[in-house]
């Protein structure tokens, strides 16, 4: 029995109407929890200058003149995870979160590629699981900013000079409403 033209059109319509699962990622924010020092508990994780930081304000970017779509405004960095790959939740696609070969959690500029020796798979699980996640003060000074380090081989805790000190941390993900929270993160 040959399938009818109407049956084929019906099957094609159903296939086209089915949702694409890779687009179902719900955006979320991350905040430090179960940290053992520095008064960093419940502070958000923000994208600034290619790294993810706690205790540093977000640095979103909006082009001038503004694009046709208004630039989102937020005081928090948000993320999406699809197919085990984590990205910054921005209008401009391609800001990928990765763990560099030296263990520091970083993100790319739009359309930039992730280094070949970096880890991209399971970044959210590493941050939320916290098995080897640290917050490290990579800069000295009165204002302490703590970058996320996913393995503690280059950033040593409690150095004698007080610089580059680290605290263990686990992050909790909190789902937010759908939509990008920045045009781009700087």
Order of alpha helices (4+ residues) and beta strands (2+ residues): alpha-beta-beta-beta-beta-beta-beta-beta-beta-alpha-beta-beta-beta-beta-beta
